Amino acid sequence: MELIYLDNNTKINDYLVATIGEFDGVHKGHLALLNKTLEIAEKEGLKKAVITFDPHPNSVLLNETDTTYITPFKEKKELFEKLGFDYLLVIKFTKEVSKIKPIDFIEKYLINNNVKFVVVGFDFCFGEKRSGTAFDIENLSGGLIKTKILESVNYESKKIASSWVKKSLNNGDVELANKLLGRTFYIEGEVVYGKQIGRTINVPTANVSYDESYASLKTGVYACRVLIDDKKYPAITNIGHNPSFNYTSKRSLETHIINFDGDLYGKVIRVEFLKYLRNEEKFSDFDAFKTQIEKDKLACLDIILKYE
């Protein structure tokens, strides 16, 4: 898949079918758009493209302080590539871009780049003050671009949205978040050296240094799966401040990988979150801590069975 940042000098020579959006989360609603794009590309003999924005338009227009993403750009790109898209076309979003007239948006970003078919949701808007709608694209393009407009994808009669996924993660309800995503929420990061206290009590943990642009999870202990070299292992993961034996003011991610023995330092691993187990606790001594860890391990293994 080719990554291209769209500007005044860009021109894609291939004929394209494109879906347009921020796609934070790549949740079930987004997957409907992506899969329909792939379907039309196959039928019409067109190349497949995703047109997205970076940074998120809300961070520019609404001065939102929450600049986290369910799926940071690197992971989003990997998901699009795995689905089989040919192009990821990125519009660098600025206040100047937000003021572009809808007809100029169509000309600059779509017609100029040989987009022949667009797949968007019914509530898609673009251009100055979001004045262009999904239903305007064909007309504004002078009939050069066909459109496929999809209705919302719902869960329990409510539209699936990235804001709902983020709220679920913030509340620790990763089970709901995963249902909305249609996959497991994960965090990727590099294993780095920690205090190595866990090793002294036979509960070694991998300290994962990760991009802080990931959506925030509730502090606590989770049942997880960890992907290491294409193999998955059950794990219990703590996100928090380690109040018992190694307090840190900044939250950290530490995961105890069950039935794994190996050197992970410097390796990038993926931690998939399956269920919130409990709040982070301060234990009086190592024995109390180890007793609770054994309970957590049993709970995690029981949960993992449902995913096998």
Legacy VTK file of the C-alpha trace (Angstrom):
# vtk DataFile Version 3.0
C-alpha trace
ASCII
DATASET POLYDATA
POINTS 308 float
0.000 0.000 0.000
1.297 3.413 -0.958
1.128 6.284 1.548
0.741 9.694 -0.085
0.184 13.098 1.501
-2.124 15.121 -0.721
-1.088 18.653 -1.629
-1.268 20.999 -4.597
1.301 18.990 -6.556
-0.161 15.531 -5.981
-1.869 13.618 -8.743
-2.746 9.925 -8.613
-2.784 8.411 -12.087
-4.765 5.273 -11.217
-8.561 5.411 -11.294
-9.780 5.112 -7.707
-12.710 4.187 -5.512
-12.173 5.912 -2.190
-13.752 6.079 1.215
-13.214 9.260 3.222
-13.017 9.820 6.965
-10.879 10.064 10.079
-11.338 6.337 10.834
-10.158 6.566 14.427
-10.829 3.156 15.869
-11.506 1.403 12.567
-14.659 0.162 14.310
-17.568 -1.808 12.819
-19.066 1.317 11.243
-15.765 2.100 9.561
-15.341 -1.522 8.499
-18.662 -1.347 6.668
-17.330 1.577 4.604
-13.975 -0.088 4.018
-15.467 -3.405 2.941
-17.975 -1.716 0.612
-15.068 0.166 -0.979
-13.233 -3.111 -1.583
-16.398 -4.639 -3.055
-16.943 -1.759 -5.484
-13.272 -1.742 -6.492
-13.532 -5.415 -7.441
-16.735 -4.853 -9.389
-15.651 -1.672 -11.194
-12.001 -2.582 -11.772
-10.684 0.380 -9.766
-7.796 0.775 -7.342
-8.753 0.992 -3.662
-8.010 4.069 -1.552
-8.651 5.473 1.905
-8.617 9.257 2.229
-8.072 10.377 5.807
-7.031 13.423 7.822
-4.089 14.060 10.115
-4.323 15.385 12.746
-7.951 14.764 13.737
-10.075 17.740 12.537
-11.559 18.171 16.033
-8.123 18.882 17.495
-7.775 21.782 15.049
-11.311 23.147 14.942
-12.499 22.555 18.500
-9.159 22.888 20.311
-9.845 19.570 21.996
-7.318 18.705 24.679
-7.897 14.969 24.166
-5.536 14.169 21.320
-5.582 10.403 21.896
-6.612 7.833 19.327
-8.179 4.386 19.593
-5.985 3.484 16.654
-2.908 5.711 16.240
-1.806 6.421 12.679
0.789 3.624 12.449
-1.694 0.955 13.522
-4.414 2.420 11.319
-2.118 2.210 8.303
-1.336 -1.428 9.102
-5.046 -2.292 9.290
-5.779 -0.663 5.911
-2.842 -2.488 4.354
-3.988 -5.810 5.806
-7.445 -5.264 4.284
-5.844 -4.896 0.861
-6.011 -1.181 0.055
-3.697 0.188 -2.638
-3.449 3.763 -1.375
-3.645 5.662 1.890
-4.114 9.324 0.954
-3.626 11.774 3.801
-4.876 15.344 3.967
-2.834 17.368 6.475
-5.659 19.079 8.308
-5.212 22.775 9.131
-7.520 25.733 9.685
-6.853 26.724 6.088
-7.994 23.300 4.876
-11.139 23.618 7.016
-12.102 26.773 5.112
-11.975 25.217 1.655
-15.245 25.451 -0.324
-16.951 22.076 -0.869
-16.612 22.334 -4.649
-12.895 23.095 -4.282
-12.496 20.113 -1.938
-14.030 17.911 -4.621
-11.780 19.349 -7.322
-8.505 19.356 -5.352
-8.684 16.084 -3.471
-11.009 13.910 -5.555
-11.229 14.867 -9.234
-7.555 15.874 -9.394
-6.587 12.442 -8.059
-8.801 10.394 -10.382
-11.362 9.377 -7.764
-14.255 7.926 -9.757
-16.319 6.476 -6.911
-16.725 7.553 -3.282
-18.076 5.499 -0.359
-19.180 7.521 2.678
-21.636 7.439 5.553
-24.958 9.263 5.422
-23.673 11.879 7.897
-20.389 12.614 6.098
-19.713 16.354 5.733
-16.808 18.249 4.228
-15.584 21.709 3.351
-16.134 25.077 5.020
-18.382 24.816 8.106
-19.158 21.220 7.057
-21.436 22.686 4.394
-20.856 19.886 1.884
-22.753 16.644 2.471
-22.532 13.105 1.174
-25.522 13.824 -1.064
-23.743 16.776 -2.758
-20.710 14.910 -4.078
-22.132 13.691 -7.395
-23.659 17.065 -8.216
-20.595 19.117 -7.234
-18.376 16.837 -9.310
-20.520 17.433 -12.376
-21.357 13.741 -12.488
-17.707 12.692 -12.646
-17.891 10.900 -9.293
-20.424 8.273 -8.302
-21.287 7.788 -4.636
-22.379 4.968 -2.396
-23.893 6.295 0.825
-24.241 3.881 3.750
-26.563 4.076 6.719
-25.195 3.880 10.263
-24.023 0.615 11.781
-25.682 0.154 15.165
-25.157 -1.835 18.322
-28.228 -2.295 20.511
-30.051 0.373 18.466
-27.308 2.982 18.962
-24.944 4.211 16.279
-21.403 2.936 16.700
-19.039 5.885 17.017
-15.414 6.390 18.018
-16.522 8.537 20.965
-18.512 5.581 22.328
-15.521 3.261 21.979
-13.242 5.744 23.760
-15.724 6.221 26.586
-15.929 2.450 27.031
-12.141 2.191 27.228
-11.973 5.077 29.701
-14.508 3.207 31.879
-12.613 -0.079 31.666
-15.378 -1.752 29.665
-13.063 -3.299 27.090
-15.599 -6.040 26.377
-18.049 -3.458 25.045
-15.282 -1.611 23.221
-14.243 -4.828 21.497
-17.840 -5.498 20.416
-18.024 -2.026 18.876
-14.644 -2.439 17.207
-15.296 -5.932 15.898
-11.809 -6.849 17.125
-9.773 -6.612 20.299
-8.385 -3.255 21.364
-4.620 -3.446 21.645
-1.558 -1.431 22.561
1.806 -2.063 20.921
5.063 -1.066 22.509
8.672 -1.944 23.215
9.666 -3.949 26.264
12.066 -1.876 28.363
13.959 -2.410 31.621
12.075 -1.763 34.858
12.935 -2.283 38.527
12.729 -6.080 38.026
11.014 -6.507 41.391
8.602 -9.059 39.932
11.454 -11.443 39.118
12.518 -11.596 42.768
9.099 -13.036 43.718
8.689 -15.234 40.620
6.153 -12.909 38.974
8.191 -11.380 36.124
6.544 -8.582 34.169
7.291 -6.962 30.842
7.366 -3.180 31.112
5.938 -1.838 27.869
6.882 1.610 26.613
4.069 2.743 24.312
2.857 5.747 22.356
0.848 8.019 24.655
-1.497 8.872 21.797
-3.387 5.612 22.483
-6.835 6.128 24.002
-6.681 6.031 27.786
-7.742 2.892 29.639
-9.100 2.872 33.173
-6.424 2.224 35.780
-6.502 -1.391 36.921
-5.759 -5.017 36.087
-6.888 -6.663 32.831
-7.070 -10.131 31.349
-5.126 -9.957 28.099
-3.483 -11.813 25.288
0.037 -10.844 24.279
1.309 -11.321 20.738
5.006 -12.216 20.572
6.518 -13.235 17.244
3.102 -14.210 15.831
2.253 -16.390 18.844
-0.331 -15.416 21.468
0.022 -15.942 25.210
-2.412 -15.304 28.090
-1.382 -12.429 30.343
-2.497 -10.224 33.192
-1.739 -6.569 32.652
-1.640 -3.693 35.095
-2.114 -0.125 33.947
-1.420 2.232 36.800
1.038 3.541 39.355
2.288 0.353 41.063
1.350 1.561 44.562
2.548 -1.517 46.442
6.287 -1.752 45.782
7.367 0.627 43.031
5.099 3.695 42.946
5.380 5.921 39.890
3.543 9.196 39.416
3.214 8.467 35.703
1.052 5.493 34.753
2.862 2.487 33.345
1.868 -0.700 31.542
3.262 -3.935 32.965
2.175 -7.360 31.805
2.827 -10.764 33.371
2.828 -13.259 30.503
1.595 -16.656 31.637
3.628 -19.709 30.582
6.274 -17.650 28.821
9.980 -17.789 29.533
12.240 -15.691 27.374
14.097 -12.425 26.914
11.792 -9.705 25.603
13.937 -6.613 26.145
13.950 -4.424 23.057
11.188 -6.456 21.393
7.906 -4.864 20.252
4.895 -6.778 21.580
1.137 -6.342 21.238
-1.089 -6.405 24.324
-4.729 -7.220 23.513
-7.250 -6.292 26.221
-10.082 -8.759 26.876
-11.642 -7.943 30.254
-11.215 -5.626 33.238
-10.505 -7.797 36.289
-10.148 -5.430 39.245
-8.950 -2.098 40.560
-5.274 -1.511 41.198
-4.543 -2.301 44.851
-1.865 -1.534 47.420
-0.748 -4.763 49.083
0.746 -5.017 52.545
3.428 -7.520 51.559
4.681 -9.740 48.753
2.701 -12.780 49.934
-0.611 -10.939 49.678
0.420 -9.677 46.247
1.366 -13.179 45.011
-1.898 -14.647 46.310
-3.902 -12.103 44.347
-1.786 -12.649 41.223
-2.587 -16.368 41.349
-6.302 -15.528 41.496
-5.887 -13.139 38.565
-4.090 -15.798 36.525
-6.907 -18.304 37.039
-9.504 -15.691 36.076
-7.497 -14.764 32.979
-7.111 -18.374 31.818
-10.847 -18.912 32.231
-11.570 -15.834 30.092
-9.039 -16.864 27.458
-10.923 -20.141 26.914
-13.821 -18.133 25.467
-11.537 -16.733 22.772
-9.937 -19.987 21.680
LINES 1 309
308 0 1 2 3 4 5 6 7 8 9 10 11 12 13 14 15 16 17 18 19 20 21 22 23 24 25 26 27 28 29 30 31 32 33 34 35 36 37 38 39 40 41 42 43 44 45 46 47 48 49 50 51 52 53 54 55 56 57 58 59 60 61 62 63 64 65 66 67 68 69 70 71 72 73 74 75 76 77 78 79 80 81 82 83 84 85 86 87 88 89 90 91 92 93 94 95 96 97 98 99 100 101 102 103 104 105 106 107 108 109 110 111 112 113 114 115 116 117 118 119 120 121 122 123 124 125 126 127 128 129 130 131 132 133 134 135 136 137 138 139 140 141 142 143 144 145 146 147 148 149 150 151 152 153 154 155 156 157 158 159 160 161 162 163 164 165 166 167 168 169 170 171 172 173 174 175 176 177 178 179 180 181 182 183 184 185 186 187 188 189 190 191 192 193 194 195 196 197 198 199 200 201 202 203 204 205 206 207 208 209 210 211 212 213 214 215 216 217 218 219 220 221 222 223 224 225 226 227 228 229 230 231 232 233 234 235 236 237 238 239 240 241 242 243 244 245 246 247 248 249 250 251 252 253 254 255 256 257 258 259 260 261 262 263 264 265 266 267 268 269 270 271 272 273 274 275 276 277 278 279 280 281 282 283 284 285 286 287 288 289 290 291 292 293 294 295 296 297 298 299 300 301 302 303 304 305 306 307
